[in-house]
C-alpha cells in the first residue's frame, strides 16, 4: 500500500513536466506593427519603445534567423 502511494505521488509530480529545449528561439518572435502609421506615431511620441522593439527584432533575427518582415 505504501509503495503504491509513493509511486502514485511520483507519477503525479512527473505528469506536470514538459520537455523543453532551453532555447530562446523556441519562444522568441519579432514584434510587428499593424501599420506604418503606428511606427510614425511611436517615432514622435515614444522613441524609447520604438528603439527597444527594433533592438529586439534585430536580436531575434540575428540569433534565430527569424525575419521581422519590416
Secondary structure, 3 states (H helix, E strand, C coil): CHHHHHHHHHHHHHHCCCCCCCCHHHHCCCCCCCCHHHHHHHHHHCHHHHHHHHHHHHHHHHHHCCCCCC
